[in-house]
Protein backbone atom coordinates (compact mmCIF):
# COMPACT_ATOMS: atom_id res chain seq x y z
CA UNK A 1 0.00 0.00 0.00
CA UNK A 2 2.92 2.32 0.67
CA UNK A 3 3.98 1.91 -2.96
CA UNK A 4 0.53 3.00 -4.16
CA UNK A 5 0.49 6.09 -1.94
CA UNK A 6 4.09 6.95 -2.82
CA UNK A 7 3.21 6.83 -6.51
CA UNK A 8 0.26 9.15 -5.95
CA UNK A 9 2.41 11.55 -3.93
CA UNK A 10 4.37 12.50 -7.05
CA UNK A 11 1.53 14.83 -8.06
CA UNK A 12 -0.03 15.35 -4.61
CA UNK A 13 -0.12 18.57 -2.64
CA UNK A 14 -2.10 17.39 0.41
CA UNK A 15 -3.84 14.25 1.69
CA UNK A 16 -6.70 14.73 4.15
CA UNK A 17 -7.51 11.45 5.91
CA UNK A 18 -4.28 9.69 4.91
CA UNK A 19 -4.76 6.94 7.50
CA UNK A 20 -8.35 6.38 6.31
CA UNK A 21 -7.00 5.97 2.78
CA UNK A 22 -4.28 3.57 3.87
CA UNK A 23 -6.75 1.38 5.80
CA UNK A 24 -9.13 1.18 2.86
CA UNK A 25 -6.37 0.29 0.43
CA UNK A 26 -5.20 -2.45 2.82
CA UNK A 27 -8.74 -3.84 3.16
CA UNK A 28 -8.65 -5.18 -0.39
CA UNK A 29 -12.10 -3.73 -1.12
CA UNK A 30 -12.34 -1.72 -4.37
CA UNK A 31 -12.53 1.97 -3.52
CA UNK A 32 -15.25 4.24 -4.85
CA UNK A 33 -13.41 7.28 -6.17
CA UNK A 34 -15.52 10.39 -6.56
CA UNK A 35 -14.87 12.45 -9.67
CA UNK A 36 -17.44 15.23 -9.68
CA UNK A 37 -17.83 17.87 -12.38
CA UNK A 38 -20.22 20.69 -13.04
CA UNK A 39 -21.64 20.37 -16.53
CA UNK A 40 -20.43 23.78 -17.64
CA UNK A 41 -18.68 24.07 -21.00
CA UNK A 42 -15.88 21.49 -20.81
CA UNK A 43 -12.41 22.20 -22.11
CA UNK A 44 -10.11 19.86 -20.23
CA UNK A 45 -6.38 20.51 -20.28
CA UNK A 46 -3.21 18.87 -18.95
CA UNK A 47 -3.84 20.43 -15.52
CA UNK A 48 -7.18 18.65 -15.22
CA UNK A 49 -5.59 15.44 -16.44
CA UNK A 50 -3.25 15.26 -13.44
CA UNK A 51 -6.25 14.12 -11.38
CA UNK A 52 -7.44 11.82 -14.14
CA UNK A 53 -4.10 10.00 -14.40
CA UNK A 54 -4.05 9.43 -10.63
CA UNK A 55 -7.53 7.92 -10.89
CA UNK A 56 -6.40 5.83 -13.87
CA UNK A 57 -3.56 4.38 -11.77
CA UNK A 58 -6.13 3.32 -9.17
CA UNK A 59 -8.47 1.94 -11.84
CA UNK A 60 -5.63 -0.27 -13.06
CA UNK A 61 -5.50 -1.69 -9.52
CA UNK A 62 -9.21 -2.56 -9.64
CA UNK A 63 -10.71 0.55 -8.00
CA UNK A 64 -13.80 2.24 -9.43
CA UNK A 65 -14.15 5.84 -10.55
CA UNK A 66 -17.66 7.15 -9.99
CA UNK A 67 -18.03 9.97 -12.48
CA UNK A 68 -20.58 12.31 -10.92
CA UNK A 69 -22.22 14.70 -13.36
CA UNK A 70 -23.47 17.59 -11.26
CA UNK A 71 -26.49 18.30 -13.41
CA UNK A 72 -28.49 19.64 -10.46
CA UNK A 73 -25.62 21.66 -8.98
CA UNK A 74 -24.84 23.07 -12.42
CA UNK A 75 -28.27 24.65 -12.32
CA UNK A 76 -27.19 26.22 -9.00
CA UNK A 77 -23.77 27.38 -10.18
CA UNK A 78 -20.41 26.78 -8.45
CA UNK A 79 -19.11 30.11 -7.08
CA UNK A 80 -15.53 28.82 -6.84
CA UNK A 81 -13.07 31.37 -8.16
CA UNK A 82 -15.80 33.75 -9.30
CA UNK A 83 -16.38 37.35 -8.25
CA UNK A 84 -19.86 37.45 -9.79
CA UNK A 85 -22.85 35.12 -9.88
CA UNK A 86 -22.54 32.47 -12.59
CA UNK A 87 -25.29 32.36 -15.25
CA UNK A 88 -27.58 29.31 -15.14
CA UNK A 89 -27.49 26.88 -18.08
CA UNK A 90 -30.47 25.28 -19.78
CA UNK A 91 -31.10 21.48 -19.45
CA UNK A 92 -30.16 21.03 -23.13
CA UNK A 93 -26.82 22.81 -22.59
CA UNK A 94 -26.14 20.73 -19.50
CA UNK A 95 -26.80 17.46 -21.40
CA UNK A 96 -24.56 18.51 -24.30
CA UNK A 97 -21.74 19.50 -21.95
CA UNK A 98 -22.10 16.24 -19.99
CA UNK A 99 -21.65 14.24 -23.22
CA UNK A 100 -18.54 16.27 -24.09
CA UNK A 101 -17.10 15.70 -20.62
CA UNK A 102 -17.54 11.95 -20.96
CA UNK A 103 -15.83 11.99 -24.34
CA UNK A 104 -12.83 13.92 -23.02
CA UNK A 105 -12.27 11.97 -19.79
CA UNK A 106 -12.27 8.74 -21.80
CA UNK A 107 -8.96 9.93 -23.30
CA UNK A 108 -7.41 9.03 -19.93
CA UNK A 109 -9.84 7.02 -17.82
CA UNK A 110 -10.95 3.48 -18.50
CA UNK A 111 -14.70 3.41 -19.08
CA UNK A 112 -15.38 -0.33 -18.81
CA UNK A 113 -18.20 -0.96 -16.27
CA UNK A 114 -15.96 -2.84 -13.83
CA UNK A 115 -14.01 0.34 -13.00
CA UNK A 116 -16.25 3.20 -14.20
CA UNK A 117 -19.71 4.31 -13.19
CA UNK A 118 -21.70 7.41 -14.19
CA UNK A 119 -24.11 9.08 -11.78
CA UNK A 120 -26.02 12.37 -11.75
CA UNK A 121 -26.75 14.21 -8.53
CA UNK A 122 -30.27 14.96 -9.72
CA UNK A 123 -30.90 11.27 -8.84
CA UNK A 124 -31.10 12.16 -5.15
CA UNK A 125 -31.85 15.86 -5.17
CA UNK A 126 -34.88 15.72 -7.47
CA UNK A 127 -36.47 13.17 -5.10
CA UNK A 128 -35.42 14.85 -1.84
CA UNK A 129 -38.28 16.33 0.27
CA UNK A 130 -37.83 19.96 1.31
CA UNK A 131 -37.77 18.94 4.98
CA UNK A 132 -34.79 16.65 4.37
CA UNK A 133 -32.98 19.35 2.41
CA UNK A 134 -33.50 21.82 5.24
CA UNK A 135 -32.12 19.27 7.68
CA UNK A 136 -28.90 19.21 5.65
CA UNK A 137 -28.66 22.99 5.78
CA UNK A 138 -29.09 22.81 9.57
CA UNK A 139 -25.84 20.84 9.83
CA UNK A 140 -23.68 23.64 8.38
CA UNK A 141 -23.22 27.04 10.00
CA UNK A 142 -22.99 30.46 8.40
CA UNK A 143 -19.54 30.83 9.93
CA UNK A 144 -18.36 27.65 8.19
CA UNK A 145 -19.52 28.92 4.81
CA UNK A 146 -18.09 32.40 5.30
CA UNK A 147 -14.70 30.86 6.03
CA UNK A 148 -14.30 30.54 2.26
CA UNK A 149 -11.96 33.26 1.10
CA UNK A 150 -13.96 33.87 -2.09
CA UNK A 151 -17.08 34.70 -0.08
CA UNK A 152 -15.13 36.99 2.24
CA UNK A 153 -13.54 38.72 -0.74
CA UNK A 154 -16.92 39.36 -2.36
CA UNK A 155 -18.34 40.79 0.87
CA UNK A 156 -15.28 43.01 1.30
CA UNK A 157 -15.68 44.26 -2.27
CA UNK A 158 -19.37 45.00 -1.75
CA UNK A 159 -20.53 42.34 -4.23
CA UNK A 160 -23.67 40.36 -3.63
CA UNK A 161 -23.71 36.65 -2.78
CA UNK A 162 -26.90 34.89 -3.79
CA UNK A 163 -28.32 32.36 -1.31
CA UNK A 164 -28.06 29.51 -3.83
CA UNK A 165 -24.30 30.14 -4.07
CA UNK A 166 -23.92 29.79 -0.32
CA UNK A 167 -25.66 26.40 -0.36
CA UNK A 168 -23.65 25.07 -3.32
CA UNK A 169 -20.83 23.71 -1.10
CA UNK A 170 -23.47 21.99 1.04
CA UNK A 171 -24.91 20.23 -1.99
CA UNK A 172 -21.49 19.17 -3.27
CA UNK A 173 -20.55 17.95 0.18
CA UNK A 174 -23.68 15.82 0.52
CA UNK A 175 -22.91 14.22 -2.87
CA UNK A 176 -20.03 12.40 -1.19
CA UNK A 177 -22.41 10.76 1.28
CA UNK A 178 -25.05 9.95 -1.34
CA UNK A 179 -22.58 8.18 -3.63
CA UNK A 180 -20.60 6.49 -0.81
CA UNK A 181 -17.31 8.08 -1.78
CA UNK A 182 -14.12 6.61 -0.31
CA UNK A 183 -11.72 9.02 -2.00
CA UNK A 184 -11.85 12.16 -4.08
CA UNK A 185 -8.96 13.72 -6.01
CA UNK A 186 -9.39 17.43 -6.64
CA UNK A 187 -7.64 20.74 -7.17
CA UNK A 188 -6.94 22.74 -4.02
CA UNK A 189 -9.76 25.16 -4.94
CA UNK A 190 -12.27 22.35 -4.22
CA UNK A 191 -10.84 21.36 -0.83
CA UNK A 192 -13.44 23.34 1.15
CA UNK A 193 -16.38 21.64 -0.59
CA UNK A 194 -14.87 18.16 -0.22
CA UNK A 195 -14.13 18.79 3.46
CA UNK A 196 -17.86 19.35 3.79
CA UNK A 197 -18.24 15.93 2.21
CA UNK A 198 -16.28 14.42 5.10
CA UNK A 199 -18.38 16.50 7.49
CA UNK A 200 -21.66 15.09 6.16
CA UNK A 201 -20.41 11.52 6.01
CA UNK A 202 -19.36 11.66 9.66
CA UNK A 203 -22.61 13.36 10.72
CA UNK A 204 -24.72 10.79 8.85
CA UNK A 205 -22.86 7.73 10.10
CA UNK A 206 -20.68 6.89 7.09
CA UNK A 207 -16.87 6.55 6.92
CA UNK A 208 -15.38 9.89 5.79
CA UNK A 209 -13.78 10.06 2.37
CA UNK A 210 -10.09 10.77 1.98
CA UNK A 211 -9.32 13.91 -0.01
CA UNK A 212 -6.24 14.32 -2.20
CA UNK A 213 -5.46 17.75 -3.58
CA UNK A 214 -3.11 17.84 -6.55
CA UNK A 215 -0.23 19.98 -7.70
CA UNK A 216 -1.25 22.98 -9.81
CA UNK A 217 1.26 24.23 -12.36
CA UNK A 218 1.35 27.56 -14.21
CA UNK A 219 0.15 27.75 -17.80
CA UNK A 220 2.54 27.71 -20.73
CA UNK A 221 3.22 31.43 -20.21
CA UNK A 222 4.72 30.63 -16.79
CA UNK A 223 2.20 32.84 -14.98
CA UNK A 224 -1.44 32.08 -14.17
CA UNK A 225 -2.76 28.52 -14.12
CA UNK A 226 -3.92 27.06 -17.43
CA UNK A 227 -7.03 28.73 -18.77
CA UNK A 228 -8.83 28.91 -22.10
CA UNK A 229 -9.55 32.61 -21.60
CA UNK A 230 -5.82 33.32 -21.20
CA UNK A 231 -4.88 31.03 -24.09
CA UNK A 232 -2.09 29.56 -21.96
CA UNK A 233 -3.23 25.96 -21.82
CA UNK A 234 -2.62 22.61 -23.54
CA UNK A 235 -5.96 20.95 -24.22
CA UNK A 236 -6.53 17.22 -23.98
CA UNK A 237 -8.11 17.38 -27.43
CA UNK A 238 -5.22 19.38 -28.94
CA UNK A 239 -3.53 17.58 -31.80
CA UNK A 240 -0.17 15.90 -31.13
CA UNK A 241 1.50 18.70 -33.12
CA UNK A 242 -0.16 21.42 -31.06
CA UNK A 243 0.77 19.68 -27.80
CA UNK A 244 4.37 19.34 -28.94
CA UNK A 245 4.64 22.93 -30.17
CA UNK A 246 3.07 24.43 -27.06
CA UNK A 247 5.40 22.48 -24.79
CA UNK A 248 8.40 23.72 -26.74
CA UNK A 249 7.25 27.29 -26.06
CA UNK A 250 7.24 27.08 -22.24
CA UNK A 251 9.86 28.94 -20.17
CA UNK A 252 12.88 26.83 -19.20
CA UNK A 253 11.89 27.26 -15.55
CA UNK A 254 8.76 25.14 -16.09
CA UNK A 255 10.50 22.06 -17.49
CA UNK A 256 11.00 20.38 -14.11
CA UNK A 257 7.42 20.91 -12.90
CA UNK A 258 5.86 19.86 -16.21
CA UNK A 259 8.05 16.76 -16.49
CA UNK A 260 7.24 15.71 -12.91
CA UNK A 261 3.50 16.39 -13.08
CA UNK A 262 2.59 15.70 -16.72
CA UNK A 263 4.80 12.69 -17.50
CA UNK A 264 5.91 9.41 -15.98
CA UNK A 265 9.59 10.00 -16.67
CA UNK A 266 11.77 8.70 -13.81
CA UNK A 267 12.40 11.40 -11.22
CA UNK A 268 16.16 11.13 -11.84
CA UNK A 269 15.49 12.01 -15.48
CA UNK A 270 13.25 14.89 -14.40
CA UNK A 271 16.05 16.27 -12.23
CA UNK A 272 18.49 16.02 -15.13
CA UNK A 273 16.11 17.88 -17.45
CA UNK A 274 15.67 20.62 -14.85
CA UNK A 275 19.45 21.08 -14.58
CA UNK A 276 19.93 21.49 -18.34
CA UNK A 277 21.20 24.91 -19.48
CA UNK A 278 22.24 26.51 -22.75
CA UNK A 279 21.72 24.33 -25.84
CA UNK A 280 20.85 21.38 -23.60
CA UNK A 281 17.73 23.24 -22.41
CA UNK A 282 16.22 22.84 -25.89
CA UNK A 283 16.95 19.10 -25.76
CA UNK A 284 15.27 18.94 -22.33
CA UNK A 285 12.09 20.46 -23.77
CA UNK A 286 12.22 18.02 -26.68
CA UNK A 287 12.38 15.14 -24.20
CA UNK A 288 9.49 16.62 -22.21
CA UNK A 289 7.32 17.22 -25.28
CA UNK A 290 7.97 13.71 -26.59
CA UNK A 291 7.06 12.19 -23.21
CA UNK A 292 3.74 14.06 -23.02
CA UNK A 293 2.77 13.21 -26.61
CA UNK A 294 3.72 9.56 -25.97
CA UNK A 295 1.40 9.46 -22.97
CA UNK A 296 -1.62 10.62 -24.96
CA UNK A 297 -0.92 9.50 -28.52
CA UNK A 298 1.69 6.74 -28.40
CA UNK A 299 5.44 6.47 -28.97
CA UNK A 300 5.13 6.31 -32.76
CA UNK A 301 3.28 9.61 -32.95
CA UNK A 302 5.72 11.25 -30.54
CA UNK A 303 8.66 10.15 -32.67
CA UNK A 304 7.02 11.58 -35.80
CA UNK A 305 6.34 14.92 -34.07
CA UNK A 306 9.89 15.07 -32.74
CA UNK A 307 11.27 14.54 -36.24
CA UNK A 308 8.87 17.12 -37.70
CA UNK A 309 9.88 19.69 -35.09
CA UNK A 310 13.56 19.12 -35.74
CA UNK A 311 13.03 19.49 -39.49
CA UNK A 312 11.16 22.73 -39.00
CA UNK A 313 13.23 24.44 -36.33
CA UNK A 314 16.65 22.80 -36.30
CA UNK A 315 17.23 21.93 -39.93
CA UNK A 316 14.73 24.56 -41.13
CA UNK A 317 13.38 22.26 -43.80
CA UNK A 318 9.82 22.16 -42.50
CA UNK A 319 6.66 21.11 -44.31
CA UNK A 320 6.45 22.06 -47.96
CA UNK A 321 3.12 23.80 -47.41
CA UNK A 322 4.56 26.25 -44.84
CA UNK A 323 3.66 29.68 -46.31
CA UNK A 324 6.52 32.01 -47.11
CA UNK A 325 6.72 35.55 -45.75
CA UNK A 326 9.02 37.89 -47.72
CA UNK A 327 10.47 40.92 -45.90
CA UNK A 328 12.80 43.68 -47.04
CA UNK A 329 15.42 43.78 -44.29
CA UNK A 330 17.54 41.37 -42.28
CA UNK A 331 16.70 42.75 -38.82
CA UNK A 332 13.16 43.68 -37.81
CA UNK A 333 11.29 44.75 -34.70
CA UNK A 334 9.01 41.83 -33.87
CA UNK A 335 5.85 43.98 -33.93
CA UNK A 336 6.71 45.10 -37.48
CA UNK A 337 7.28 41.49 -38.50
CA UNK A 338 3.88 40.56 -37.11
CA UNK A 339 2.26 43.39 -39.09
CA UNK A 340 3.63 41.82 -42.27
CA UNK A 341 2.33 38.39 -41.25
CA UNK A 342 -1.08 39.73 -40.18
CA UNK A 343 -1.77 42.84 -42.29
CA UNK A 344 -5.43 43.06 -41.24
CA UNK A 345 -4.78 42.77 -37.48
CA UNK A 346 -4.65 45.81 -35.20
CA UNK A 347 -1.62 46.65 -33.08
CA UNK A 348 -3.59 45.75 -29.95
CA UNK A 349 -4.39 42.30 -31.37
CA UNK A 350 -0.73 41.73 -32.24
CA UNK A 351 0.39 42.85 -28.79
CA UNK A 352 -2.16 40.47 -27.27
CA UNK A 353 -0.59 37.56 -29.19
CA UNK A 354 2.77 38.51 -27.71
CA UNK A 355 1.39 38.77 -24.16
CA UNK A 356 -0.30 35.39 -24.49
CA UNK A 357 2.96 33.70 -25.44
CA UNK A 358 1.63 32.83 -28.90
CA UNK A 359 4.61 34.25 -30.82
CA UNK A 360 7.84 32.30 -31.34
CA UNK A 361 10.79 32.64 -33.71
CA UNK A 362 12.57 29.36 -34.45
CA UNK A 363 10.79 27.88 -31.43
CA UNK A 364 11.86 30.61 -29.01
CA UNK A 365 8.95 32.54 -27.53
CA UNK A 366 9.01 36.32 -27.94
CA UNK A 367 6.92 38.61 -25.72
CA UNK A 368 8.53 42.04 -26.11
CA UNK A 369 6.95 43.93 -29.04
CA UNK A 370 10.12 46.02 -29.35
CA UNK A 371 12.48 43.03 -29.57
CA UNK A 372 14.70 43.06 -32.66
CA UNK A 373 14.77 39.81 -34.60
CA UNK A 374 17.44 38.72 -37.07
CA UNK A 375 15.75 37.08 -40.06
CA UNK A 376 18.67 37.19 -42.50
CA UNK A 377 19.31 33.46 -42.41
CA UNK A 378 15.65 32.58 -42.77
CA UNK A 379 13.53 31.82 -39.71
CA UNK A 380 10.21 30.17 -38.88
CA UNK A 381 7.67 32.51 -37.31
CA UNK A 382 4.80 31.16 -35.20
CA UNK A 383 2.15 33.78 -34.50
CA UNK A 384 -0.88 32.00 -33.06
CA UNK A 385 -1.96 28.48 -32.26
CA UNK A 386 -1.91 27.36 -35.90
CA UNK A 387 -0.26 30.20 -37.85
CA UNK A 388 3.22 29.59 -39.20
CA UNK A 389 5.38 31.35 -41.80
CA UNK A 390 8.83 30.81 -43.19
CA UNK A 391 10.46 34.23 -43.31
CA UNK A 392 13.05 35.19 -45.90
CA UNK A 393 14.61 38.48 -46.94
N, C-alpha and C positions, 0 to 999 in steps of 0.2 A: 504493500500500500504506500510505503514511503516513496517508492519509485514513481508511482502514479502522481502523487502530490508534488514531488520534485519536478516532474516534467511540466505540470501545470504552472509551477512557480515561475517558469521562464518568462511568461507574459502576465504575471499576476502582480497587482499592486497591494491588495489586502484580502485576507480571508477572515470573514466573520463566522464564528462557529467551526473553527478548524478541527476541534476534537469531535464534534458531531459528524463532520465529513469523514474523518478517519474511521470512526466506528461504523458508519454505514458502508464504507468501502470494504471494511474487514468482514462485514456480515455476509457478504456474498450475494445479497439481494440486489437486483438491478435498480439503480437509482432512477427517479423521475426528475429530469432536469428541465426546469422551467426556462423557456425562451419566449418572452412576451414582447409583442410589438404592437404599436398603434398602427392602424391601417391608413396612415397618411402617405403621401406620395413617396414610394420607395426608390432610393437611389443608393444602394449599398456600396461601400468602398472598402479598401483594405483595412481601415480602422475597425469597421464593423466585423470584418472577417476574423479578427483576432479571437473574438468570443466564439465564433462559429467553429474555428479549427480546434479550440479547446473542447468544445462539445463533441466534435468529430472524433477526437482521441478517445473520449469516454464511450461514444457509440461503438467504436471498434473493440471495446472491452465488454460490450453487451449491455450498456446502460441506454436508457430511452430518453430522447429529447421530446418534450411535450411542447409543441409549437403553438403558443397561445395567441390567437388573433384577437386583439382587443377591439372588437367591432363596437361593443357598447361604450367602452371608455374613449374610443375615437370620437364618438358623438359628444362626449364631454369635453375632451381636449386636454392634453397633457401640458401643464404650464412650464415644464422644465426648460430652463434656459431662455424663457421668453419674458419680455418686458410688457407685452400687451396680450390681451385675450386672443386665443387662437380661433380662427373661423371654423364653423362646424361643417363637416362634409355630408353630402347626401348618401343614402344607402347604396346607390349605384356606384358612386365614387369609391366608397369603402370596399365593395365587393371587387371592383377592378384592381384596386391597390393591393388587396389581400392576395389575389391571383398572381400579381407581379412579385410580391414578396416571396411566395412559395417557389416561383420559378428561380429567383435569384439565390435563395438559401440552398437550393438543391445543387448549386455549383460547388458547394462545400459539404453540406450535410448529406448523410445517407437518408433516403426517404422510404426504405423498405419498412413494412409495418412492425417488424420485430423491434426496431429501435427508433421509430418515429411515429408521432401521434399528433393530430391537429385538433385543437379545441378552439371554441369561441367563448368569450366571457358573457355573451348574451345568453348562453345556455342556462346560467344560474341567475343572472340579474333580471332577465325578462320575466322569470317565474317567481322572483322574490317578493313577498308581501311587504308593504310599506313599513309595517311594524318591525319586521326583521331588519330591514335596512336601517331604520332609526336606531335599533339596538346596536348595530355596528358602529354608527356614528357616536353612540354614547361611550364607546370604549377608547375613543381618541380625544384628547383635549385640544383646546385652541392653542395652548402654549406649545404643545408638540408640533402642531402644524406650522406655527409662526417661527419655529426654530429653523425652518428652511431659509437659507440666505436669499433666495430669489423672491420670496414673499416679503421679507424684511426690506429688501432693496426697493421693491415696488411701493411699499408703504412710505419709505423715506423719500421717494421721488414724487409722491403724491399721485401715483397711478392707482386706479381701481383694481380690486381683486374680486372677481365674481365668485359667488358661493360655490358654483359647480367646480371651479378650479381648486378651491380648498378641499373639496371632498375627493378629488381625483386620486391623491395618494392613498386614501382609505380604500377606494375601490381596487386599485392595483395591489394593495397589500392583501386584501381579502382573497384575491385571485389565487395567491399561494396556498391558502387553506383549501379553497374549493377544488383545486387540481392536485392536491396532495404533493406539493413540491418538496423534494429533498435537497435540491441545489439549484441556485440560479447564478448565472455568469453575466455580469453587466458592466457597463461603464460606470465610473465613479459618480456621474451625475444622477444615477438611478439608485444610489445606495440608500438614501432616505426612504424611498418608497418600498424597497425590498426589506429594510429593517422593520417597516410596518407589517410586512408579511410575516416575519418572525414573531412580532408582537401578537398578531391575530392567531397564529397557530398555537402559541403558548396559552393565550386566553381561552381558546376553544378546545383545548385538550389534545392537540396534535404535536408531534415532534417538530421543532423549528427547523426551517431550511437553513443550510449553509449558504453564505453569499460570498462570491468571489468577484472582486472588482479588478478590471484589467488595465494594463498599461495603455495610456493614450499618448500618441506621438504627434508632433506637428505635421501639418500638411507639407506638400512638396516645396512650398516657398520657405519652409523653416520657421514659420511664425504661428498663426492660429491653427487649431486642429482642422482636419480635412473637412471641407464643406463645398457643396455644389455652388452655393452663392459666391464663394470666394474663388472658385475655379482652381483650387489647390489640392485636388483629390485624385486618387486613382480608383476608378470604378471597377467593381467586380465584372461588369459586362463590357469594360473596355477591351478592345482587340489586343492580342499579344503585342503588336507593334506599338500601340499607344502605351501599354503598361511599360514596355521596355524603354521607350523614349522619355516618358515622364520620370522614370526612376533615374535615368541618366542626367536629368536636369536638377536633381536635388542638391542642396549644399553638401560639401564634403562632411560637415559636422553631423549630418543625419545618417551617414552610412552605418554606423554601429547600431543605433537604435532600430533602424529599418531592418537590418540583417538579423538582429536578435528577435524582433517581434514578428516580422512578416515572412521569415523563412525558417527552415529547420537545419540550416547549416550548423555544424558543430561550434560550440562557443569558443573553442580555440581559434577556429577560422574567423569567427566574427571579430575577435580581438585583433587578429592580424589585419583584417580589412580596415578596422578603425585606426590602426597605427600607420596605414599607408599614407605617404605624402608625395608631392611632386607628380611625376608621370605615373607612379604606381597608384595614385588616387583614382585615376581614370580606370585602371584595371580593376580596382576594388568595386567601383560602381558597375562595371561590366559583370563581375561575379555576382553582385547583388541582384542586378536586373535579370540575369539568367536564372538565378535560383527562384525568384518570384514567378517568372513566366513558367518555369518547370512545374512549380507547385500547382498552377491553375490549368496549364495547357499541355504539359508533358515535355520530356527532355528533347524530343525531336523538334518541336516548335521553338523551344528556347535556343537550340543550336542554330536554327535557321534565322532567328531574329538577331542573334549575336553576329552571325556572318553578314547579315544585311546592314547592321549598324556599322560594322567595321568597314564595309565597302563604301558606305555613304560618308562617314566622318573621318576615318583614318586613311583610307586609300582614295577617298573622294571620287569614287566611281559608281555612285549610287544608281538607283533605278533609272532606266532610260526615259521614263515618262516625267521625271522631275523637271518642272518648268524652269526655264532660264530667265534670269533677271539681269539685264545689261545696264551698267552704270558708267559714268564718264570719268571717274577718278578712282585712284587706288586707296585713298583713305577717306572715310565718310563718318559723320556723326550718325549714331545709330537711329535717331529719330528721322533724319533725312533719308536713310536707307529704307526705313519702314514706309515713308511716304511714297517712295518709288514702288514698293511691293504692294501697297494698299492705297492707290491714288484717290479712291472715293471715301476713305476713312478720315474722320476729323482728328486733330491733334490730341484731343482728350481721349478718344478711343484708342489711339496708338499708345498714349501714356498708360492707359489702363492695362493694355497687354503687357507692357513692361512691368508694372506693379504686380501683376498676377503671376509673374514668372513664366509667361508664355512665349518669351523671345529668347532664342539661343543662336549662337553663331558657332558652327562646327561643334555643336553639342555643349557649348559653354553658355550658361544662362547669362543674360545681360538685363540689368534693371535700370541703369542710369541712362536717361534719354540723351545726355550730353556725351556719353562715352564715344570715343573715336575708334572705329573699327578698320583694320587693314583688310582690304578685299582684293589686293593685287594678285595674289596667287590663286584666287578662286576659292570661295567659301560656300558652305551650305547654310542658308538662313531659315530658321523655324520661327514663324510668327503667328502662333495660334495652335490649337490642338491638332489640326490636320492641314496646316498651310506650310508648304516647304518651297524654297526656290534655290536654284544654284546660281550664285552671283558671279558674274565675270565683268571685267573692265572692257 
